[in-house]
């Protein structure tokens, strides 16, 4: 059992090393100033929550240096920074004073730390450490590329090269295969949660804020982003907050199908529709257009976004399918070698030396039988000249 991490009565914390850059200029200030700005109403603080996080994943907040902001979520801000001398990304939960963070967000933060710290895969963002006092932070490797979403935006309306798209999809599938093998559902798979390496050749899965360990019982319906959410997560009738709804890991397969469609088309799924109409369309089995897509990709998309979760494939199957498709595409681009034919010229006369040369290049198979010797066809016409 991990030891609870709590602030001792009367103990004070001071952030002196970490600085932040609000991206509006060159001025930096101690993070404590930002925390002080949120310290207005002590009555709203949740002092009863006790973190249950393994002490081995916690780091000294004084070793973390924050620089410019590189991203922002619904309850956090992501900064570029340093952990010691190592470049990192630092996700700071808002408000930055940990005591002022709601219980719901503390539970979400704790769950994300617990899951991400266990994940070890080349296509999953590498976890470095976390801090809970005086500011809640998650520290990960710094991805010097951009999000897949921004990358697609930058190339739109042009499509990505097909091999490039499938290579990205394969990275995502492998990461999801690993998660599901460890009984973890991501629940928020979308382009903005997928990060690229600096050379734009590899994708890594990030943001485990909504991820959950899969259990046999029903799961909470609070999960995902409408445009990528599986239809079984929607309900025609209002559901009270906290009410549980039945679904399993196949919700991630549906989300993957929408991401795959974006990779292949570089278009926005359900473009121009609001959350309500997207949910209604998905529940009515309406899907993005499959026009101008190859037969094998159409078949894969249809199986992944099937209305019945039970018929959707597992990611292990998707990985195999994408691997085969990618190999076929690469094979099609491989040049065909020149056709080889046997030299047969009964009219030609060869002396002993020439005959010895021919026998020298004659090969034998494993059973000792002669194998025919070949030369490019365009040399055949000159064969007689070689041995006259």
FILUM-280221 format. One record per residue (C-alpha): z, y, x. Coordinates in steps of 0.5 Angstrom, whole numbers, padded with zeros to 4 digits, always signed. Example, Ala and Ser with C-alpha at 12.3 -4.5 7.8 and 13.67 -1.06 7.14 Angstrom:
+0016-0009+0025
+0014-0002+0027
//
This chain:
+0000+0000+0000
-0002+0007+0003
+0004+0012+0004
+0004+0018-0001
+0002+0024+0002
+0006+0030-0001
+0008+0037+0001
+0016+0037+0003
+0020+0042+0000
+0021+0048+0004
+0015+0046+0009
+0010+0051+0010
+0002+0050+0012
-0002+0055+0016
-0009+0055+0017
-0011+0059+0023
-0017+0055+0027
-0021+0054+0021
-0026+0060+0019
-0031+0060+0014
-0037+0064+0013
-0039+0066+0006
-0046+0067+0008
-0047+0074+0006
-0046+0077+0013
-0043+0075+0020
-0036+0077+0018
-0031+0071+0018
-0024+0070+0016
-0018+0065+0016
-0019+0060+0010
-0011+0062+0008
-0014+0069+0005
-0019+0065+0001
-0013+0061-0001
-0008+0067-0003
-0013+0069-0007
-0012+0063-0012
-0005+0064-0011
-0004+0068-0018
+0000+0063-0023
+0005+0058-0020
+0006+0056-0027
-0001+0053-0027
+0000+0048-0021
+0001+0041-0022
+0007+0039-0017
+0008+0032-0020
+0001+0029-0017
+0003+0025-0011
-0003+0023-0007
-0004+0015-0006
-0009+0016+0000
-0009+0011+0006
-0006+0015+0012
-0011+0013+0017
-0017+0017+0014
-0013+0023+0014
-0014+0028+0019
-0011+0034+0022
-0014+0040+0018
-0013+0045+0024
-0018+0041+0028
-0023+0043+0022
-0027+0049+0023
-0031+0052+0017
-0038+0056+0018
-0043+0058+0013
-0044+0055+0006
-0049+0050+0005
-0048+0047-0002
-0044+0048-0008
-0042+0043-0013
-0038+0044-0020
-0032+0044-0017
-0033+0044-0009
-0036+0048-0004
-0040+0045+0002
-0040+0048+0009
-0043+0047+0016
-0037+0046+0021
-0034+0042+0027
-0029+0037+0027
-0026+0038+0034
-0033+0038+0038
-0037+0034+0033
-0042+0038+0028
-0040+0036+0021
-0040+0037+0013
-0034+0039+0010
-0033+0039+0002
-0028+0044+0000
-0025+0042-0007
-0024+0049-0011
-0019+0052-0011
-0018+0052-0004
-0010+0052-0005
-0009+0044-0006
-0003+0046-0011
-0008+0050-0016
-0013+0044-0017
-0013+0040-0023
-0010+0033-0024
-0017+0031-0026
-0020+0034-0020
-0015+0031-0015
-0016+0024-0018
-0023+0025-0017
-0022+0027-0010
-0018+0021-0009
-0023+0016-0012
-0028+0019-0008
-0024+0019-0001
-0022+0012-0003
-0029+0009-0004
-0033+0013+0001
-0028+0011+0007
-0030+0004+0006
-0037+0005+0006
-0041+0003+0012
-0048+0003+0011
-0054+0006+0015
-0057+0009+0008
-0050+0012+0006
-0047+0018+0009
-0042+0017+0014
-0035+0019+0013
-0031+0022+0018
-0024+0024+0015
-0020+0028+0009
-0015+0033+0009
-0010+0034+0002
-0006+0039+0005
-0006+0045+0004
-0013+0045+0002
-0017+0038+0000
-0023+0037+0004
-0028+0031+0005
-0031+0031+0012
-0037+0027+0013
-0043+0027+0018
-0048+0033+0018
-0055+0031+0015
-0059+0036+0019
-0065+0035+0014
-0064+0038+0007
-0063+0034+0000
-0069+0030-0003
-0069+0035-0009
-0070+0041-0004
-0075+0037+0000
-0079+0035-0006
-0079+0042-0009
-0082+0045-0002
-0088+0040-0003
-0089+0041-0010
-0094+0040-0013
-0097+0036-0008
-0095+0029-0008
-0092+0025-0002
-0096+0020+0002
-0095+0014-0002
-0092+0010+0004
-0087+0016+0005
-0085+0015-0002
-0084+0008-0002
-0080+0008+0005
-0075+0013+0002
-0074+0009-0005
-0073+0003+0000
-0067+0007+0003
-0064+0008-0003
-0065+0001-0006
-0062-0002+0000
-0056+0003-0001
-0055+0002-0008
-0056-0006-0006
-0050-0005-0002
-0046-0001-0007
-0047-0006-0012
-0045-0012-0007
-0038-0009-0007
-0037-0008-0014
-0038+0000-0014
-0042+0004-0019
-0045+0011-0017
-0046+0013-0024
-0050+0020-0021
-0056+0018-0017
-0061+0024-0017
-0065+0027-0012
-0059+0033-0010
-0055+0027-0008
-0059+0024-0003
-0060+0027+0004
-0065+0027+0009
-0065+0026+0016
-0067+0032+0021
-0074+0028+0022
-0075+0027+0014
-0076+0020+0015
-0069+0017+0013
-0065+0018+0006
-0058+0017+0006
-0054+0017-0001
-0048+0022-0002
-0043+0025-0007
-0038+0019-0009
-0035+0024-0014
-0037+0020-0020
-0037+0013-0017
-0032+0008-0020
-0031+0001-0018
-0034-0004-0023
-0029-0007-0028
-0030-0012-0033
-0026-0007-0038
-0030-0002-0041
-0032+0004-0037
-0031+0012-0039
-0037+0015-0041
-0036+0021-0037
-0042+0020-0032
-0048+0022-0029
-0053+0028-0030
-0057+0028-0037
-0064+0028-0034
-0062+0021-0030
-0057+0018-0034
-0059+0011-0038
-0059+0011-0045
-0053+0007-0046
-0049+0012-0044
-0051+0017-0049
-0048+0016-0057
-0051+0019-0063
-0044+0021-0065
-0039+0025-0062
-0034+0021-0057
-0027+0024-0056
-0026+0026-0049
-0023+0020-0045
-0026+0015-0050
-0029+0009-0047
-0036+0006-0047
-0039-0001-0045
-0044-0001-0039
-0045-0004-0033
-0048-0003-0026
-0055-0003-0029
-0054+0004-0031
-0055+0006-0023
-0062+0002-0024
-0064+0006-0029
-0063+0013-0025
-0066+0010-0019
-0073+0009-0024
-0073+0016-0025
-0072+0018-0018
-0077+0013-0016
-0082+0016-0021
-0080+0023-0018
-0082+0021-0011
-0089+0018-0014
-0091+0024-0018
-0087+0030-0015
-0086+0032-0022
-0079+0034-0026
-0078+0028-0031
-0077+0031-0038
-0079+0038-0036
-0077+0044-0040
-0072+0040-0045
-0065+0041-0045
-0060+0036-0045
-0059+0034-0052
-0067+0033-0053
-0067+0029-0046
-0061+0025-0049
-0065+0024-0055
-0071+0022-0052
-0068+0017-0047
-0064+0014-0053
-0071+0013-0057
-0074+0009-0051
-0078+0015-0049
-0080+0015-0041
-0084+0019-0037
-0092+0019-0036
-0094+0013-0032
-0101+0016-0031
-0105+0015-0025
-0100+0010-0022
-0101+0004-0019
-0100-0003-0023
-0095-0005-0018
-0091+0001-0019
-0092+0001-0026
-0089-0006-0027
-0083-0004-0023
-0082+0003-0026
-0082-0001-0033
-0077-0006-0031
-0072-0001-0028
-0072+0003-0034
-0072-0002-0039
-0068+0000-0046
-0064-0007-0045
-0060-0006-0039
-0060-0014-0038
-0067-0014-0037
-0067-0009-0031
-0067-0012-0024
-0062-0012-0019
-0063-0008-0013
-0063-0014-0009
-0070-0016-0013
-0072-0008-0012
-0071-0008-0005
-0076-0015-0004
-0081-0012-0009
-0081-0005-0005
-0081-0008+0002
-0087-0013+0000
-0091-0007-0003
-0090-0003+0003
-0092-0008+0008
-0098-0009+0004
-0100-0002+0004
-0099-0002+0012
-0103-0008+0012
-0109-0005+0009
-0109+0001+0014
-0109-0004+0020
-0116-0004+0023
-0120-0011+0022
-0122-0014+0029
-0129-0015+0031
-0132-0021+0028
-0132-0027+0033
-0138-0032+0034
-0139-0038+0038
-0144-0037+0044
-0149-0043+0043
-0156-0042+0046
-0159-0049+0048
-0165-0045+0051
-0161-0042+0057
-0160-0045+0063
-0154-0045+0067
-0152-0047+0074
-0146-0051+0076
-0142-0045+0077
-0144-0042+0071
-0142-0048+0067
-0135-0048+0071
-0134-0041+0068
-0135-0043+0061
-0131-0049+0061
-0125-0045+0064
-0125-0040+0058
-0125-0046+0053
-0118-0047+0050
-0115-0053+0048
-0110-0054+0042
-0103-0058+0042
-0107-0065+0041
-0111-0064+0047
-0118-0063+0042
-0123-0057+0045
-0122-0051+0041
-0129-0046+0040
-0129-0041+0045
-0131-0034+0042
-0134-0027+0044
-0136-0021+0040
-0142-0022+0036
-0146-0016+0039
-0146-0020+0046
-0149-0026+0043
-0156-0023+0044
-0155-0022+0052
-0152-0029+0053
-0158-0032+0056
-0158-0026+0061
-0151-0028+0063
-0153-0035+0065
-0160-0035+0067
//
